[in-house]
Amino acid sequence: MACHQHSGFKKQLQTMFKGVRVVATLLLFASIAMTFVSAFVLPAILCIVFVIVQYLAFLWVGRLESGETMC
C-alpha cells in the first residue's frame, strides 16, 4: 500500500479549514500578517513576539496535519 501525502494545494487548503484547524490556521495567517505590519510600522519588539507566535502556530498546524496524514 502506498501513502499518498501529496494531494495538491487545493486539497491542503480545504483540509486546513476543517474543524479545530480553523483556529490554528487563522492564528497562523494572522501572525504572518502581523509580523509584516510590526516589521514596518510597530515597535521592533512586537515583530519578535509575532515571529514566535507564528512559529508556535506553524507547529500547531503541522501537529494537527500529521495526525491524519500518517500511514
The first five atom37 places (N, CA, C, CB, O) and aatype in JSON, in Angstrom:
{
  "aatype": [12, 0, 4, 8, 5, 8, 15, 7, 13, 11, 11, 5, 10, 5, 16, 12, 13, 11, 7, 19, 1, 19, 19, 0, 16, 10, 10, 10, 13, 0, 15, 9, 0, 12, 16, 13, 19, 15, 0, 13, 19, 10, 14, 0, 9, 10, 4, 9, 19, 13, 19, 9, 19, 5, 18, 10, 0, 13, 10, 17, 19, 7, 1, 10, 6, 15, 7, 6, 16, 12, 4],
  "atom_mask": [
    [1, 1, 1, 1, 1],
    [1, 1, 1, 1, 1],
    [1, 1, 1, 1, 1],
    [1, 1, 1, 1, 1],
    [1, 1, 1, 1, 1],
    [1, 1, 1, 1, 1],
    [1, 1, 1, 1, 1],
    [1, 1, 1, 0, 1],
    [1, 1, 1, 1, 1],
    [1, 1, 1, 1, 1],
    [1, 1, 1, 1, 1],
    [1, 1, 1, 1, 1],
    [1, 1, 1, 1, 1],
    [1, 1, 1, 1, 1],
    [1, 1, 1, 1, 1],
    [1, 1, 1, 1, 1],
    [1, 1, 1, 1, 1],
    [1, 1, 1, 1, 1],
    [1, 1, 1, 0, 1],
    [1, 1, 1, 1, 1],
    [1, 1, 1, 1, 1],
    [1, 1, 1, 1, 1],
    [1, 1, 1, 1, 1],
    [1, 1, 1, 1, 1],
    [1, 1, 1, 1, 1],
    [1, 1, 1, 1, 1],
    [1, 1, 1, 1, 1],
    [1, 1, 1, 1, 1],
    [1, 1, 1, 1, 1],
    [1, 1, 1, 1, 1],
    [1, 1, 1, 1, 1],
    [1, 1, 1, 1, 1],
    [1, 1, 1, 1, 1],
    [1, 1, 1, 1, 1],
    [1, 1, 1, 1, 1],
    [1, 1, 1, 1, 1],
    [1, 1, 1, 1, 1],
    [1, 1, 1, 1, 1],
    [1, 1, 1, 1, 1],
    [1, 1, 1, 1, 1],
    [1, 1, 1, 1, 1],
    [1, 1, 1, 1, 1],
    [1, 1, 1, 1, 1],
    [1, 1, 1, 1, 1],
    [1, 1, 1, 1, 1],
    [1, 1, 1, 1, 1],
    [1, 1, 1, 1, 1],
    [1, 1, 1, 1, 1],
    [1, 1, 1, 1, 1],
    [1, 1, 1, 1, 1],
    [1, 1, 1, 1, 1],
    [1, 1, 1, 1, 1],
    [1, 1, 1, 1, 1],
    [1, 1, 1, 1, 1],
    [1, 1, 1, 1, 1],
    [1, 1, 1, 1, 1],
    [1, 1, 1, 1, 1],
    [1, 1, 1, 1, 1],
    [1, 1, 1, 1, 1],
    [1, 1, 1, 1, 1],
    [1, 1, 1, 1, 1],
    [1, 1, 1, 0, 1],
    [1, 1, 1, 1, 1],
    [1, 1, 1, 1, 1],
    [1, 1, 1, 1, 1],
    [1, 1, 1, 1, 1],
    [1, 1, 1, 0, 1],
    [1, 1, 1, 1, 1],
    [1, 1, 1, 1, 1],
    [1, 1, 1, 1, 1],
    [1, 1, 1, 1, 1]
  ],
  "atom_positions": [
    [[0.82, -1.18, 0.0], [0.0, 0.0, 0.0], [0.87, 1.25, 0.0], [-0.94, 0.0, 1.2], [1.9, 1.32, 0.67]],
    [[0.45, 2.21, -0.74], [1.2, 3.47, -0.83], [0.47, 4.54, -0.03], [1.38, 3.91, -2.31], [-0.75, 4.56, 0.07]],
    [[1.26, 5.42, 0.54], [0.7, 6.56, 1.28], [0.79, 7.79, 0.39], [1.46, 6.78, 2.64], [1.89, 8.24, 0.07]],
    [[-0.34, 8.34, -0.01], [-0.37, 9.49, -0.89], [-0.53, 10.76, -0.07], [-1.5, 9.37, -1.93], [-1.65, 11.18, 0.21]],
    [[0.58, 11.37, 0.31], [0.54, 12.58, 1.11], [0.51, 13.83, 0.25], [1.71, 12.63, 2.04], [0.15, 14.89, 0.76]],
    [[0.87, 13.75, -1.0], [0.9, 14.91, -1.87], [-0.41, 14.97, -2.64], [2.12, 14.85, -2.84], [-0.55, 14.35, -3.7]],
    [[-1.37, 15.74, -2.1], [-2.69, 15.78, -2.71], [-2.96, 17.07, -3.45], [-3.73, 15.58, -1.66], [-4.0, 17.19, -4.1]],
    [[-2.07, 18.01, -3.38], [-2.28, 19.26, -4.09], [-2.63, 20.41, -3.17], [0.0, 0.0, 0.0], [-3.03, 20.22, -2.02]],
    [[-2.46, 21.59, -3.71], [-2.65, 22.82, -2.95], [-4.1, 23.02, -2.52], [-2.18, 24.01, -3.77], [-4.37, 23.39, -1.37]],
    [[-5.05, 22.78, -3.43], [-6.47, 22.97, -3.12], [-6.92, 22.04, -2.0], [-7.32, 22.73, -4.38], [-7.64, 22.46, -1.09]],
    [[-6.5, 20.81, -2.05], [-6.85, 19.83, -1.02], [-6.25, 20.23, 0.33], [-6.36, 18.41, -1.42], [-6.89, 20.08, 1.37]],
    [[-5.0, 20.75, 0.3], [-4.35, 21.19, 1.52], [-5.12, 22.34, 2.16], [-2.9, 21.61, 1.23], [-5.33, 22.35, 3.37]],
    [[-5.54, 23.32, 1.36], [-6.32, 24.44, 1.9], [-7.66, 23.98, 2.46], [-6.55, 25.5, 0.82], [-8.08, 24.45, 3.52]],
    [[-8.31, 23.06, 1.78], [-9.58, 22.54, 2.29], [-9.38, 21.84, 3.63], [-10.21, 21.58, 1.28], [-10.21, 21.97, 4.53]],
    [[-8.31, 21.1, 3.75], [-8.01, 20.4, 4.99], [-7.68, 21.36, 6.11], [-6.86, 19.43, 4.79], [-8.06, 21.14, 7.26]],
    [[-6.99, 22.44, 5.79], [-6.58, 23.41, 6.81], [-7.77, 24.13, 7.44], [-5.63, 24.44, 6.2], [-7.66, 24.61, 8.57]],
    [[-8.89, 24.22, 6.73], [-10.03, 24.95, 7.24], [-11.15, 24.04, 7.76], [-10.57, 25.85, 6.17], [-12.32, 24.44, 7.76]],
    [[-10.82, 22.85, 8.2], [-11.79, 21.93, 8.77], [-11.64, 21.86, 10.28], [-11.64, 20.52, 8.16], [-10.52, 21.84, 10.8]],
    [[-12.75, 21.83, 10.99], [-12.78, 21.61, 12.43], [-11.91, 22.56, 13.24], [0.0, 0.0, 0.0], [-11.93, 23.77, 13.02]],
    [[-11.15, 22.02, 14.17], [-10.32, 22.8, 15.06], [-9.15, 23.44, 14.31], [-9.8, 21.93, 16.21], [-8.52, 24.37, 14.8]],
    [[-8.86, 22.94, 13.12], [-7.78, 23.5, 12.33], [-8.04, 24.95, 11.93], [-7.55, 22.67, 11.1], [-7.1, 25.69, 11.65]],
    [[-9.3, 25.36, 11.88], [-9.63, 26.73, 11.51], [-8.95, 27.71, 12.46], [-11.17, 26.94, 11.52], [-8.39, 28.71, 12.02]],
    [[-9.0, 27.44, 13.74], [-8.38, 28.32, 14.74], [-6.88, 28.39, 14.52], [-8.7, 27.83, 16.17], [-6.3, 29.48, 14.52]],
    [[-6.25, 27.25, 14.35], [-4.8, 27.21, 14.15], [-4.4, 27.91, 12.85], [-4.31, 25.76, 14.13], [-3.41, 28.63, 12.82]],
    [[-5.17, 27.68, 11.79], [-4.87, 28.3, 10.5], [-5.04, 29.8, 10.55], [-5.75, 27.71, 9.42], [-4.19, 30.54, 10.04]],
    [[-6.12, 30.27, 11.15], [-6.34, 31.72, 11.26], [-5.27, 32.38, 12.12], [-7.72, 32.01, 11.83], [-4.82, 33.48, 11.82]],
    [[-4.87, 31.7, 13.18], [-3.8, 32.23, 14.02], [-2.48, 32.3, 13.23], [-3.62, 31.37, 15.29], [-1.73, 33.27, 13.36]],
    [[-2.22, 31.3, 12.44], [-1.01, 31.3, 11.62], [-1.03, 32.46, 10.62], [-0.87, 29.96, 10.88], [-0.05, 33.2, 10.52]],
    [[-2.14, 32.62, 9.87], [-2.22, 33.69, 8.89], [-2.19, 35.06, 9.54], [-3.48, 33.54, 8.06], [-1.57, 35.99, 9.01]],
    [[-2.87, 35.21, 10.68], [-2.86, 36.49, 11.39], [-1.46, 36.83, 11.9], [-3.86, 36.46, 12.56], [-1.05, 37.99, 11.84]],
    [[-0.75, 35.85, 12.4], [0.59, 36.11, 12.91], [1.56, 36.45, 11.78], [1.11, 34.91, 13.7], [2.46, 37.26, 11.97]],
    [[1.38, 35.85, 10.61], [2.2, 36.21, 9.46], [1.94, 37.66, 9.07], [1.92, 35.27, 8.27], [2.88, 38.43, 8.84]],
    [[0.68, 38.04, 8.99], [0.33, 39.42, 8.64], [0.86, 40.41, 9.68], [-1.2, 39.56, 8.51], [1.42, 41.44, 9.32]],
    [[0.68, 40.09, 10.95], [1.13, 41.0, 12.0], [2.66, 41.07, 12.07], [0.57, 40.56, 13.35], [3.2, 42.09, 12.52]],
    [[3.35, 40.03, 11.66], [4.81, 40.09, 11.6], [5.25, 41.15, 10.59], [5.4, 38.71, 11.23], [6.15, 41.94, 10.86]],
    [[4.6, 41.16, 9.42], [4.93, 42.16, 8.41], [4.55, 43.57, 8.86], [4.24, 41.84, 7.1], [5.32, 44.51, 8.67]],
    [[3.38, 43.71, 9.46], [2.94, 45.03, 9.95], [3.9, 45.54, 11.01], [1.5, 44.97, 10.51], [4.32, 46.7, 10.98]],
    [[4.25, 44.69, 11.94], [5.13, 45.13, 13.02], [6.55, 45.38, 12.53], [5.15, 44.09, 14.13], [7.27, 46.17, 13.14]],
    [[6.96, 44.74, 11.45], [8.3, 44.98, 10.92], [8.44, 46.38, 10.35], [8.63, 43.95, 9.84], [9.53, 46.95, 10.37]],
    [[7.35, 46.95, 9.83], [7.43, 48.23, 9.16], [6.74, 49.37, 9.91], [6.84, 48.12, 7.81], [7.08, 50.53, 9.69]],
    [[5.79, 49.07, 10.8], [5.0, 50.13, 11.43], [5.15, 50.15, 12.95], [3.55, 49.95, 11.07], [5.32, 51.23, 13.53]],
    [[5.1, 49.02, 13.59], [5.08, 48.93, 15.04], [6.49, 48.78, 15.6], [4.21, 47.76, 15.49], [7.44, 48.58, 14.84]],
    [[6.64, 48.88, 16.92], [7.98, 48.7, 17.53], [8.57, 47.32, 17.22], [7.89, 48.89, 19.05], [7.84, 46.34, 17.03]],
    [[9.89, 47.27, 17.18], [10.61, 46.05, 16.77], [10.34, 44.87, 17.71], [12.09, 46.32, 16.72], [10.32, 43.73, 17.26]],
    [[10.14, 45.14, 18.98], [9.92, 44.03, 19.92], [8.66, 43.25, 19.56], [9.8, 44.57, 21.35], [8.6, 42.03, 19.77]],
    [[7.66, 43.93, 19.02], [6.43, 43.23, 18.62], [6.7, 42.3, 17.44], [5.33, 44.23, 18.26], [6.06, 41.26, 17.32]],
    [[7.61, 42.67, 16.58], [7.97, 41.8, 15.46], [8.51, 40.47, 15.98], [9.02, 42.49, 14.54], [8.15, 39.41, 15.47]],
    [[9.35, 40.54, 16.98], [9.92, 39.32, 17.57], [8.81, 38.48, 18.21], [11.0, 39.68, 18.62], [8.8, 37.26, 18.08]],
    [[7.9, 39.14, 18.9], [6.78, 38.43, 19.53], [5.94, 37.71, 18.48], [5.91, 39.42, 20.34], [5.57, 36.55, 18.65]],
    [[5.62, 38.41, 17.38], [4.8, 37.79, 16.34], [5.53, 36.68, 15.6], [4.34, 38.84, 15.34], [4.89, 35.73, 15.15]],
    [[6.83, 36.77, 15.48], [7.59, 35.67, 14.88], [7.49, 34.42, 15.77], [9.08, 36.07, 14.69], [7.34, 33.31, 15.26]],
    [[7.58, 34.61, 17.06], [7.45, 33.48, 17.99], [6.05, 32.88, 17.92], [7.77, 33.92, 19.43], [5.89, 31.66, 17.89]],
    [[5.01, 33.75, 17.89], [3.63, 33.27, 17.77], [3.45, 32.54, 16.45], [2.63, 34.44, 17.88], [2.79, 31.5, 16.39]],
    [[4.03, 33.08, 15.39], [3.95, 32.44, 14.08], [4.57, 31.05, 14.1], [4.64, 33.31, 13.02], [4.0, 30.11, 13.55]],
    [[5.72, 30.91, 14.72], [6.39, 29.62, 14.82], [5.53, 28.61, 15.6], [7.76, 29.78, 15.5], [5.39, 27.46, 15.18]],
    [[4.98, 29.05, 16.71], [4.14, 28.16, 17.52], [2.88, 27.76, 16.76], [3.76, 28.84, 18.84], [2.45, 26.61, 16.83]],
    [[2.28, 28.7, 16.04], [1.09, 28.39, 15.24], [1.44, 27.4, 14.13], [0.48, 29.68, 14.64], [0.66, 26.49, 13.84]],
    [[2.6, 27.58, 13.51], [3.04, 26.65, 12.47], [3.22, 25.24, 13.04], [4.35, 27.13, 11.85], [2.83, 24.26, 12.4]],
    [[3.8, 25.15, 14.22], [3.94, 23.84, 14.86], [2.59, 23.22, 15.16], [4.76, 23.96, 16.15], [2.4, 22.01, 15.0]],
    [[1.63, 24.04, 15.61], [0.29, 23.56, 15.93], [-0.4, 23.03, 14.67], [-0.56, 24.68, 16.57], [-0.97, 21.94, 14.69]],
    [[-0.35, 23.8, 13.59], [-0.96, 23.35, 12.34], [-0.3, 22.07, 11.86], [-0.86, 24.45, 11.26], [-0.99, 21.14, 11.45]],
    [[1.02, 22.0, 11.92], [1.74, 20.8, 11.5], [1.39, 19.6, 12.34], [0.0, 0.0, 0.0], [1.29, 18.48, 11.83]],
    [[1.21, 19.81, 13.63], [0.84, 18.7, 14.52], [-0.55, 18.19, 14.2], [0.91, 19.15, 15.98], [-0.79, 16.98, 14.22]],
    [[-1.47, 19.1, 13.9], [-2.82, 18.7, 13.54], [-2.83, 17.95, 12.21], [-3.75, 19.93, 13.47], [-3.55, 16.96, 12.04]],
    [[-2.02, 18.42, 11.26], [-1.96, 17.78, 9.96], [-1.34, 16.39, 10.04], [-1.17, 18.64, 8.99], [-1.82, 15.46, 9.4]],
    [[-0.28, 16.24, 10.82], [0.42, 14.96, 10.85], [-0.41, 13.85, 11.48], [1.73, 15.1, 11.59], [-0.16, 12.68, 11.23]],
    [[-1.38, 14.21, 12.29], [-2.21, 13.21, 12.93], [-3.05, 12.42, 11.97], [0.0, 0.0, 0.0], [-3.38, 11.26, 12.23]],
    [[-3.42, 13.02, 10.84], [-4.27, 12.32, 9.88], [-3.56, 11.89, 8.6], [-5.42, 13.19, 9.52], [-4.09, 11.09, 7.84]],
    [[-2.36, 12.4, 8.36], [-1.7, 12.06, 7.11], [-0.7, 10.92, 7.27], [-0.99, 13.28, 6.57], [-0.09, 10.49, 6.28]],
    [[-0.53, 10.41, 8.48], [0.4, 9.3, 8.66], [-0.21, 8.01, 8.16], [0.8, 9.15, 10.13], [-1.41, 7.79, 8.29]],
    [[0.62, 7.17, 7.59], [0.12, 5.89, 7.04], [0.02, 4.85, 8.13], [1.03, 5.37, 5.91], [-0.38, 3.71, 7.87]]
  ]
}
